[in-house]
Amino acid sequence: MPKPFFVKSTKKWKLYWKRADMKWHGYEPFRESDSLEEVLEIINQDKYGCFWG
């Protein structure tokens, strides 16, 4: 399950995902973005099978 997170101080979106250890980790291929739409596109693409298997 992906988790987009907005950081108010930087006005950037970051993306996290829950790994097998049941902890949230930053999604490494994607650091941050100004655009929520870009984050949602990364989630929908799920290039590495991290979000939807």
Distance bins in CASP14 RR format, pairs under 12 A and 6 or more apart:
PFRMAT RR
TARGET T0000
AUTHOR 0000-0000-0000
RMODE 2
METHOD distances of the structure
MODEL  1
1 15 0 0 0 0 0 1 0 0 0 0 0
1 16 0 0 0 0 1 0 0 0 0 0 0
1 17 1 0 0 1 0 0 0 0 0 0 0
1 18 1 0 1 0 0 0 0 0 0 0 0
1 19 0 0 0 0 0 1 0 0 0 0 0
1 22 0 0 0 0 0 1 0 0 0 0 0
1 24 0 0 0 0 1 0 0 0 0 0 0
1 27 0 0 0 0 0 1 0 0 0 0 0
1 43 0 0 0 0 1 0 0 0 0 0 0
1 46 0 0 0 0 0 1 0 0 0 0 0
1 50 0 0 0 0 1 0 0 0 0 0 0
1 51 1 0 0 1 0 0 0 0 0 0 0
1 52 0 0 0 0 1 0 0 0 0 0 0
1 53 0 0 0 0 0 1 0 0 0 0 0
2 13 0 0 0 0 0 1 0 0 0 0 0
2 14 0 0 0 0 0 1 0 0 0 0 0
2 15 1 0 0 1 0 0 0 0 0 0 0
2 16 1 0 0 1 0 0 0 0 0 0 0
2 17 1 0 1 0 0 0 0 0 0 0 0
2 18 0 0 0 0 1 0 0 0 0 0 0
2 19 0 0 0 0 0 1 0 0 0 0 0
2 24 0 0 0 0 0 1 0 0 0 0 0
2 25 0 0 0 0 0 1 0 0 0 0 0
2 26 0 0 0 0 0 1 0 0 0 0 0
2 27 1 0 0 1 0 0 0 0 0 0 0
2 30 0 0 0 0 0 1 0 0 0 0 0
2 39 0 0 0 0 1 0 0 0 0 0 0
2 40 0 0 0 0 1 0 0 0 0 0 0
2 41 0 0 0 0 0 1 0 0 0 0 0
2 42 0 0 0 0 1 0 0 0 0 0 0
2 43 1 0 1 0 0 0 0 0 0 0 0
2 44 0 0 0 0 1 0 0 0 0 0 0
2 45 0 0 0 0 0 1 0 0 0 0 0
2 46 0 0 0 0 1 0 0 0 0 0 0
2 48 0 0 0 0 0 1 0 0 0 0 0
2 49 0 0 0 0 0 1 0 0 0 0 0
2 50 1 0 0 1 0 0 0 0 0 0 0
2 51 1 0 1 0 0 0 0 0 0 0 0
2 52 0 0 0 0 1 0 0 0 0 0 0
2 53 0 0 0 0 0 1 0 0 0 0 0
3 13 0 0 0 0 0 1 0 0 0 0 0
3 14 0 0 0 0 1 0 0 0 0 0 0
3 15 1 0 0 1 0 0 0 0 0 0 0
3 16 1 0 1 0 0 0 0 0 0 0 0
3 17 1 0 0 1 0 0 0 0 0 0 0
3 18 1 0 0 1 0 0 0 0 0 0 0
3 19 0 0 0 0 0 1 0 0 0 0 0
3 23 0 0 0 0 0 1 0 0 0 0 0
3 24 1 0 0 1 0 0 0 0 0 0 0
3 25 0 0 0 0 0 1 0 0 0 0 0
3 26 0 0 0 0 1 0 0 0 0 0 0
3 27 0 0 0 0 1 0 0 0 0 0 0
3 39 0 0 0 0 0 1 0 0 0 0 0
3 43 0 0 0 0 1 0 0 0 0 0 0
3 50 0 0 0 0 0 1 0 0 0 0 0
3 51 0 0 0 0 1 0 0 0 0 0 0
4 12 0 0 0 0 0 1 0 0 0 0 0
4 13 1 0 1 0 0 0 0 0 0 0 0
4 14 1 0 0 1 0 0 0 0 0 0 0
4 15 1 0 1 0 0 0 0 0 0 0 0
4 16 1 0 0 1 0 0 0 0 0 0 0
4 17 0 0 0 0 0 1 0 0 0 0 0
4 24 0 0 0 0 0 1 0 0 0 0 0
4 26 0 0 0 0 0 1 0 0 0 0 0
4 27 0 0 0 0 1 0 0 0 0 0 0
4 30 0 0 0 0 0 1 0 0 0 0 0
4 32 0 0 0 0 0 1 0 0 0 0 0
4 33 0 0 0 0 1 0 0 0 0 0 0
4 35 0 0 0 0 0 1 0 0 0 0 0
4 36 1 0 0 1 0 0 0 0 0 0 0
4 37 0 0 0 0 0 1 0 0 0 0 0
4 38 0 0 0 0 0 1 0 0 0 0 0
4 39 1 0 1 0 0 0 0 0 0 0 0
4 40 1 0 0 1 0 0 0 0 0 0 0
4 41 0 0 0 0 0 1 0 0 0 0 0
4 42 0 0 0 0 1 0 0 0 0 0 0
4 43 1 0 0 1 0 0 0 0 0 0 0
4 44 0 0 0 0 0 1 0 0 0 0 0
4 51 0 0 0 0 0 1 0 0 0 0 0
5 12 0 0 0 0 1 0 0 0 0 0 0
5 13 1 0 0 1 0 0 0 0 0 0 0
5 14 1 0 1 0 0 0 0 0 0 0 0
5 15 1 0 0 1 0 0 0 0 0 0 0
5 16 1 0 0 1 0 0 0 0 0 0 0
5 17 0 0 0 0 0 1 0 0 0 0 0
5 24 0 0 0 0 1 0 0 0 0 0 0
5 26 0 0 0 0 1 0 0 0 0 0 0
5 27 0 0 0 0 0 1 0 0 0 0 0
5 32 0 0 0 0 1 0 0 0 0 0 0
5 33 0 0 0 0 0 1 0 0 0 0 0
5 36 0 0 0 0 0 1 0 0 0 0 0
5 39 0 0 0 0 1 0 0 0 0 0 0
6 12 1 0 0 1 0 0 0 0 0 0 0
6 13 1 0 1 0 0 0 0 0 0 0 0
6 14 1 0 0 1 0 0 0 0 0 0 0
6 15 0 0 0 0 0 1 0 0 0 0 0
6 16 0 0 0 0 0 1 0 0 0 0 0
6 32 0 0 0 0 0 1 0 0 0 0 0
6 33 0 0 0 0 0 1 0 0 0 0 0
6 34 0 0 0 0 0 1 0 0 0 0 0
6 35 0 0 0 0 0 1 0 0 0 0 0
6 36 1 0 0 1 0 0 0 0 0 0 0
6 39 0 0 0 0 1 0 0 0 0 0 0
7 13 1 0 0 1 0 0 0 0 0 0 0
7 14 1 0 0 1 0 0 0 0 0 0 0
7 15 0 0 0 0 0 1 0 0 0 0 0
7 16 0 0 0 0 0 1 0 0 0 0 0
7 31 0 0 0 0 0 1 0 0 0 0 0
7 32 1 0 0 1 0 0 0 0 0 0 0
7 33 0 0 0 0 0 1 0 0 0 0 0
7 34 0 0 0 0 0 1 0 0 0 0 0
8 14 0 0 0 0 0 1 0 0 0 0 0
10 31 0 0 0 0 0 1 0 0 0 0 0
10 32 1 0 0 1 0 0 0 0 0 0 0
10 33 0 0 0 0 0 1 0 0 0 0 0
10 34 0 0 0 0 1 0 0 0 0 0 0
11 32 0 0 0 0 1 0 0 0 0 0 0
11 33 0 0 0 0 0 1 0 0 0 0 0
11 34 1 0 0 1 0 0 0 0 0 0 0
11 35 0 0 0 0 0 1 0 0 0 0 0
11 36 0 0 0 0 0 1 0 0 0 0 0
12 30 0 0 0 0 0 1 0 0 0 0 0
12 31 0 0 0 0 1 0 0 0 0 0 0
12 32 1 0 1 0 0 0 0 0 0 0 0
12 33 1 0 0 1 0 0 0 0 0 0 0
12 34 1 0 0 1 0 0 0 0 0 0 0
12 35 0 0 0 0 1 0 0 0 0 0 0
12 36 0 0 0 0 0 1 0 0 0 0 0
12 38 0 0 0 0 0 1 0 0 0 0 0
12 39 0 0 0 0 1 0 0 0 0 0 0
13 27 0 0 0 0 0 1 0 0 0 0 0
13 30 0 0 0 0 1 0 0 0 0 0 0
13 31 0 0 0 0 0 1 0 0 0 0 0
13 32 1 0 0 1 0 0 0 0 0 0 0
13 33 1 0 1 0 0 0 0 0 0 0 0
13 34 1 0 0 1 0 0 0 0 0 0 0
13 35 1 0 0 1 0 0 0 0 0 0 0
13 36 1 0 1 0 0 0 0 0 0 0 0
13 37 0 0 0 0 1 0 0 0 0 0 0
13 38 1 0 0 1 0 0 0 0 0 0 0
13 39 1 0 1 0 0 0 0 0 0 0 0
13 40 0 0 0 0 1 0 0 0 0 0 0
13 41 0 0 0 0 0 1 0 0 0 0 0
13 42 0 0 0 0 1 0 0 0 0 0 0
13 43 0 0 0 0 0 1 0 0 0 0 0
14 24 0 0 0 0 0 1 0 0 0 0 0
14 25 0 0 0 0 0 1 0 0 0 0 0
14 26 1 0 0 1 0 0 0 0 0 0 0
14 27 0 0 0 0 1 0 0 0 0 0 0
14 28 0 0 0 0 0 1 0 0 0 0 0
14 30 0 0 0 0 1 0 0 0 0 0 0
14 31 1 0 0 1 0 0 0 0 0 0 0
14 32 1 0 1 0 0 0 0 0 0 0 0
14 33 0 0 0 0 1 0 0 0 0 0 0
14 34 0 0 0 0 0 1 0 0 0 0 0
14 36 0 0 0 0 0 1 0 0 0 0 0
14 38 0 0 0 0 0 1 0 0 0 0 0
14 39 0 0 0 0 1 0 0 0 0 0 0
14 42 0 0 0 0 0 1 0 0 0 0 0
15 24 0 0 0 0 0 1 0 0 0 0 0
15 25 0 0 0 0 0 1 0 0 0 0 0
15 26 1 0 0 1 0 0 0 0 0 0 0
15 27 1 0 1 0 0 0 0 0 0 0 0
15 28 0 0 0 0 1 0 0 0 0 0 0
15 29 0 0 0 0 1 0 0 0 0 0 0
15 30 1 0 1 0 0 0 0 0 0 0 0
15 31 0 0 0 0 1 0 0 0 0 0 0
15 32 1 0 0 1 0 0 0 0 0 0 0
15 33 0 0 0 0 1 0 0 0 0 0 0
15 35 0 0 0 0 0 1 0 0 0 0 0
15 36 0 0 0 0 0 1 0 0 0 0 0
15 38 0 0 0 0 1 0 0 0 0 0 0
15 39 1 0 1 0 0 0 0 0 0 0 0
15 40 0 0 0 0 1 0 0 0 0 0 0
15 41 0 0 0 0 0 1 0 0 0 0 0
15 42 1 0 0 1 0 0 0 0 0 0 0
15 43 1 0 0 1 0 0 0 0 0 0 0
15 45 0 0 0 0 0 1 0 0 0 0 0
15 46 0 0 0 0 0 1 0 0 0 0 0
15 50 0 0 0 0 1 0 0 0 0 0 0
15 51 0 0 0 0 1 0 0 0 0 0 0
16 23 0 0 0 0 1 0 0 0 0 0 0
16 24 1 0 1 0 0 0 0 0 0 0 0
16 25 1 0 0 1 0 0 0 0 0 0 0
16 26 1 0 1 0 0 0 0 0 0 0 0
16 27 1 0 0 1 0 0 0 0 0 0 0
16 28 0 0 0 0 0 1 0 0 0 0 0
16 30 0 0 0 0 0 1 0 0 0 0 0
16 31 0 0 0 0 0 1 0 0 0 0 0
16 32 0 0 0 0 0 1 0 0 0 0 0
16 39 0 0 0 0 0 1 0 0 0 0 0
16 42 0 0 0 0 0 1 0 0 0 0 0
16 43 0 0 0 0 0 1 0 0 0 0 0
16 50 0 0 0 0 0 1 0 0 0 0 0
16 51 0 0 0 0 0 1 0 0 0 0 0
17 23 0 0 0 0 0 1 0 0 0 0 0
17 24 1 0 0 1 0 0 0 0 0 0 0
17 25 1 0 0 1 0 0 0 0 0 0 0
17 26 1 0 0 1 0 0 0 0 0 0 0
17 27 1 0 1 0 0 0 0 0 0 0 0
17 28 0 0 0 0 1 0 0 0 0 0 0
17 29 0 0 0 0 0 1 0 0 0 0 0
17 30 0 0 0 0 0 1 0 0 0 0 0
17 39 0 0 0 0 0 1 0 0 0 0 0
17 42 0 0 0 0 0 1 0 0 0 0 0
17 43 0 0 0 0 1 0 0 0 0 0 0
17 46 0 0 0 0 1 0 0 0 0 0 0
17 48 0 0 0 0 1 0 0 0 0 0 0
17 49 0 0 0 0 1 0 0 0 0 0 0
17 50 1 0 1 0 0 0 0 0 0 0 0
17 51 1 0 0 1 0 0 0 0 0 0 0
17 52 0 0 0 0 0 1 0 0 0 0 0
17 53 0 0 0 0 0 1 0 0 0 0 0
18 24 1 0 1 0 0 0 0 0 0 0 0
18 25 1 0 0 1 0 0 0 0 0 0 0
18 26 0 0 0 0 0 1 0 0 0 0 0
18 27 0 0 0 0 0 1 0 0 0 0 0
18 50 0 0 0 0 1 0 0 0 0 0 0
18 51 0 0 0 0 1 0 0 0 0 0 0
19 25 1 0 1 0 0 0 0 0 0 0 0
19 26 0 0 0 0 1 0 0 0 0 0 0
19 27 0 0 0 0 0 1 0 0 0 0 0
19 28 0 0 0 0 0 1 0 0 0 0 0
19 50 0 0 0 0 1 0 0 0 0 0 0
19 51 0 0 0 0 0 1 0 0 0 0 0
20 50 0 0 0 0 0 1 0 0 0 0 0
24 50 0 0 0 0 0 1 0 0 0 0 0
25 50 0 0 0 0 1 0 0 0 0 0 0
26 32 0 0 0 0 1 0 0 0 0 0 0
26 50 0 0 0 0 0 1 0 0 0 0 0
27 33 0 0 0 0 0 1 0 0 0 0 0
27 39 0 0 0 0 1 0 0 0 0 0 0
27 42 1 0 0 1 0 0 0 0 0 0 0
27 43 0 0 0 0 1 0 0 0 0 0 0
27 45 0 0 0 0 0 1 0 0 0 0 0
27 46 0 0 0 0 0 1 0 0 0 0 0
27 47 0 0 0 0 0 1 0 0 0 0 0
27 48 0 0 0 0 1 0 0 0 0 0 0
27 49 0 0 0 0 0 1 0 0 0 0 0
27 50 1 0 0 1 0 0 0 0 0 0 0
27 51 0 0 0 0 1 0 0 0 0 0 0
28 42 0 0 0 0 0 1 0 0 0 0 0
28 47 0 0 0 0 0 1 0 0 0 0 0
28 48 0 0 0 0 1 0 0 0 0 0 0
28 50 0 0 0 0 1 0 0 0 0 0 0
29 42 1 0 0 1 0 0 0 0 0 0 0
29 43 0 0 0 0 0 1 0 0 0 0 0
29 45 0 0 0 0 0 1 0 0 0 0 0
29 46 0 0 0 0 0 1 0 0 0 0 0
29 47 1 0 0 1 0 0 0 0 0 0 0
29 48 1 0 0 1 0 0 0 0 0 0 0
29 49 0 0 0 0 0 1 0 0 0 0 0
29 50 0 0 0 0 1 0 0 0 0 0 0
29 51 0 0 0 0 0 1 0 0 0 0 0
30 38 0 0 0 0 1 0 0 0 0 0 0
30 39 1 0 0 1 0 0 0 0 0 0 0
30 40 0 0 0 0 0 1 0 0 0 0 0
30 41 0 0 0 0 0 1 0 0 0 0 0
30 42 1 0 1 0 0 0 0 0 0 0 0
30 43 0 0 0 0 1 0 0 0 0 0 0
30 45 0 0 0 0 0 1 0 0 0 0 0
30 46 0 0 0 0 0 1 0 0 0 0 0
30 47 0 0 0 0 1 0 0 0 0 0 0
30 48 0 0 0 0 0 1 0 0 0 0 0
30 50 0 0 0 0 0 1 0 0 0 0 0
30 51 0 0 0 0 0 1 0 0 0 0 0
31 38 0 0 0 0 0 1 0 0 0 0 0
31 39 0 0 0 0 0 1 0 0 0 0 0
31 42 0 0 0 0 0 1 0 0 0 0 0
32 38 0 0 0 0 1 0 0 0 0 0 0
32 39 0 0 0 0 1 0 0 0 0 0 0
32 42 0 0 0 0 0 1 0 0 0 0 0
33 39 1 0 1 0 0 0 0 0 0 0 0
33 40 0 0 0 0 1 0 0 0 0 0 0
33 41 0 0 0 0 1 0 0 0 0 0 0
33 42 0 0 0 0 1 0 0 0 0 0 0
33 43 0 0 0 0 0 1 0 0 0 0 0
35 41 0 0 0 0 1 0 0 0 0 0 0
35 42 0 0 0 0 0 1 0 0 0 0 0
36 42 0 0 0 0 0 1 0 0 0 0 0
36 43 0 0 0 0 0 1 0 0 0 0 0
37 43 0 0 0 0 0 1 0 0 0 0 0
37 44 0 0 0 0 0 1 0 0 0 0 0
38 44 0 0 0 0 0 1 0 0 0 0 0
38 45 0 0 0 0 0 1 0 0 0 0 0
39 45 0 0 0 0 0 1 0 0 0 0 0
39 51 0 0 0 0 0 1 0 0 0 0 0
40 46 0 0 0 0 0 1 0 0 0 0 0
40 51 0 0 0 0 0 1 0 0 0 0 0
41 47 0 0 0 0 0 1 0 0 0 0 0
42 48 0 0 0 0 0 1 0 0 0 0 0
42 49 0 0 0 0 0 1 0 0 0 0 0
42 50 0 0 0 0 1 0 0 0 0 0 0
42 51 0 0 0 0 1 0 0 0 0 0 0
43 49 0 0 0 0 0 1 0 0 0 0 0
43 50 0 0 0 0 1 0 0 0 0 0 0
43 51 1 0 1 0 0 0 0 0 0 0 0
43 52 0 0 0 0 1 0 0 0 0 0 0
44 51 0 0 0 0 1 0 0 0 0 0 0
44 52 0 0 0 0 1 0 0 0 0 0 0
45 51 0 0 0 0 1 0 0 0 0 0 0
45 52 0 0 0 0 0 1 0 0 0 0 0
46 52 1 0 1 0 0 0 0 0 0 0 0
46 53 1 0 0 1 0 0 0 0 0 0 0
47 53 0 0 0 0 0 1 0 0 0 0 0
END
